[in-house]
Amino acid sequence: MKAIVKPTANLQGEINALSSKNYTTRYLLIGALANGTSTIYYPAHSEDSDAMRRCVQDLGAVIEEDDEKIVITGFGKNPKHVSELNVGNAGAVLRFLMSTAAFCPDVTFVNTYPESLGKRPHDDLIETLQQMGVEVQHSNGRLPITIKGGKPRGGKLTVSGNVSSQFLSSLLFMTPLLEEDSEIEVLHDLKSKIIVGQTLEVLEQAGIVVHASEDLMHYRIPGRQSYQAKEYVIQGDYPGSAAILAAAAVTNSDVRVLRLEENSKQGEKACVDVLRAMGVNLTHDNGVVHVRGNQKLIAGEFDGDHFTDAVLAMVAAAVFAEGTSRFYNVENLRYKECDRITDYLNELRKAGADVEERQSEIIVHGKPEGVTGGVEINAHFDHRVIMALTVVGLRSEKGLTIRDAHHVAKSYPQYFDHLRSIGAQVELVKE
């Protein structure tokens, strides 16, 4: 499906932020790993969260659902023995479940997105699972991946954090269920530390004890623990809302986004501070972010590792800022659904933006007067790229046509509906 994004001068209205994908997938997993029945209120409905639902059901969790909640009865550390799991294009779901699958004797994660998730590397987690006595068959660290487990062993473990924090989170979910105590040392660096904080928060809510060092590079995890069946409430999602806020910031707007908690552990909450630093007129009170955009933004320098999934939307805002902006410490964007540095910047250039890349930086020479647009561009099957390019299209002179725009459903199926509800001119047509 193509999205035809037309220039839109004014956005006005109120949106309820969608529920957090990151928290929904984590709560579904801990619900599945519990013995008993948990209730998850206001779950996200996206391709990623649907992939986690589908896979934990395949592994033996029983799920009942209505408009407000999911009731999940877990399988503990005794998942059903299945031969195949299909996570779609959901990298976090794959990585989280690779460790859980180590309790199964033989399960293959299939490769249904060879041009996206199929290209992403998972060697760091594979190496740690092998340290635990789990045999893993793979294609140079990529899908399809077969886990031959049954009796994973704890003990002293290492995992690299250079590429993704998801490998560490995966191990933190699984190791409390082992017979042995475990120690995990993170090697090299740890990307997206703040997202590990979300994992630790969820584990603590489920009654799991993890002793983490202050720098989040060392962990002691007692074995023989069990997840408690609980009630959980999903908070609003900052990564998806970042694009809505950026769209409001680059237009003449009066937009309120609700359900965005001020004390959230989502790193992408920093997008509010980034926009404020760019001179955007906004307030954040009582879970409401209120943007009064006037199209006047100023450039800045930002450490993108703190808000990984909001970087592209903030870069889109910086395209229209006065001066040169720099987003640094963002190399892990290269290992997402696409290379979110090279691929995204190539599309921005087609639209008329003046951008440069380094291995771990995005540099934006702002054009306060706007960009020309008027071209058809490639979304690279990436939901974050689609949302960010839409922001640029709204402020362009001639609009943008975005191919494969339906992939926005990976995290935010209602994105275009929400934008249109506040006045954005976006038309969806079949390709």
C-alpha positions, 0 to 999 in steps of 0.5 A, a space after each residue: 500500500 502507498 501513502 500519498 502524503 500531501 502538504 498540510 499546514 495545520 494540525 489540530 486535535 487530541 489523540 490517545 497514545 497507542 499502548 506500548 508495544 515494548 511493555 505489551 510484549 514483555 508482559 505477554 512473555 512474563 504472563 506465559 512464564 508464570 504458573 497461573 493466570 495474569 491479566 494485561 489491561 490495554 494491550 497494544 495491537 500491532 504486528 509485533 505484539 500479535 507475534 508474541 501472542 501467537 508464539 506463546 500460544 503455540 508454546 502452550 499459553 492459554 489466552 482469552 481477550 476482549 476489547 480491554 484486556 488479555 487474560 493469559 494462563 502461563 506454562 511456566 518453564 514447561 512450554 509445549 514442544 513445538 517444531 516451528 515458531 513464526 515471529 513474522 518480522 518481530 526481532 525483539 519477539 524472536 530474541 526473547 523467545 530464543 532463550 525460552 525455546 531453550 526449554 524445548 527439545 527442538 524448535 525452528 524459528 522460520 524465516 518469513 521476512 528474508 529481506 528484513 528480519 532475515 538479514 539481522 544478526 543474532 550471533 551474540 545470543 546464540 553464543 551465550 545459549 551455547 555456553 549454557 549447553 544449548 545446541 543452536 543451528 543457524 545460517 551465519 547467525 541469521 534465520 532460520 534458527 533451530 534451538 535444540 535445548 531441553 536442559 539449559 544450564 546456568 552459571 557464569 555467562 557472557 553476552 555482548 551488548 554491542 549490537 542490541 540490548 535484546 539479547 541481554 533481556 532475553 537471558 534475564 527473562 529465562 535464567 531465573 527459571 534455571 536450577 542453577 544461579 547465574 551470573 551474566 557479564 555484558 561484554 564490550 558495550 550495552 546499547 539502549 541501556 534504558 530499555 534494559 531498565 524496562 525489562 528489569 522493571 517488568 521482572 520486579 513486578 512479576 516477583 523475580 529477583 535480579 541483582 544488577 550492577 549500577 552500570 547494568 553490565 553485571 547481573 546475579 540471578 538466583 535460580 529456581 525462581 517462579 513468575 507470579 501471576 499478576 495484573 498489569 496495566 500497559 502505559 502509552 507508547 512514546 516511540 510511536 507518539 514521537 512521530 505524532 509530536 514531530 509532525 505537530 512540531 514542524 507544522 502550525 499546530 495545536 495538538 494534545 497526545 494523552 496517556 504519556 506518563 511523565 515518570 515512564 521508564 521508556 527512553 523515548 520519553 526523551 523525545 519531549 526534551 529533544 523537541 523542547 531543546 529545539 525550541 518547540 512550544 510544548 507542555 507535559 502535565 498529567 500524562 498529556 503532551 501539548 504541542 503548539 507548533 509554529 514551524 520555528 525550530 533550532 538545531 541541537 546535538 543529541 545522544 540518540 542511544 537514550 531514545 533509539 526508537 524515536 531518533 528517526 522522528 526527531 531527525 525528521 523534525 531537525 530537517 526543518 530546524 535552523 542550523 546543523 543538528 547531530 544525533 550521535 551514538 546511534 550505530 545500533 540503528 543500522 541493525 534494525 528492520 533496515 539500516 536506519 542510517 543509510 537507507 533512511 538518509 537516502 530517502 530523506 535526500 530524495 525528498 530534498 533534505 541535506 543530511 550526512 552520515 557517519 558510522 554512528 552519527 546522523 548529521 542534519 543541515 536544517 532547511 527552515 524554508 522546507 523541502 521540495 518533495 514531490 517524489 516517490 520513496 522507499 520505506 524499506 519495510 520499516 515502520 519507523 522509517 514510514 512514520 518519520 518520512 510522513 512527518 517530512 512529507 507533511 512539511 514538504 512543498 509537493 508532498 511525498 508518496 511512500 511505498 510499502 506504507 502498510 508496514 507501519 502496522 508492525 508497531 502502530 496500525 492506527 498511525 495514519 488514522 490518528 494523523 488524519 484525525 488531527 487534519 493531516 492530508 494522507 491518502 492510502 492507495 493500493 500499489 
